């Protein structure tokens, strides 16, 4: 008795169709991964297992990258003679990178990081800028 194929988006494929779809999906994941064995993908496992390993590895890597960039941002310092606008641009670029990776650094937090990056002889100017004003106004006043 011939079986009727279900559409690719069917939530209820036959057992044979599920096996074929799982195999194709696992092949796509495996062939598009630089080193699937090193990543821990079991070629005898399911596509869902391979995808979970891939996703978990990506999230771990993203967290590490985010933490490294966040540390770089907090370690940036402005020195006398540096280009202030360039310093701010570098800090804003790092902030954008971190936020793209899921960090929740508010503008208020960023303002504190920026103000802390300035040398101590700027303290008389910086002290008045910790008040609740927008970051754009803080930068323009600096």
HELIX and SHEET records of a PDB file:
HELIX    1   1 UNK A   15  UNK A   31  1                                  17    
HELIX    2   2 UNK A   36  UNK A   39  1                                   4    
HELIX    3   3 UNK A   47  UNK A   75  1                                  29    
HELIX    4   4 UNK A   84  UNK A  100  1                                  17    
HELIX    5   5 UNK A  107  UNK A  116  1                                  10    
HELIX    6   6 UNK A  120  UNK A  122  5                                   3    
HELIX    7   7 UNK A  123  UNK A  126  1                                   4    
HELIX    8   8 UNK A  127  UNK A  130  5                                   4    
HELIX    9   9 UNK A  135  UNK A  141  1                                   7    
END                                                                             
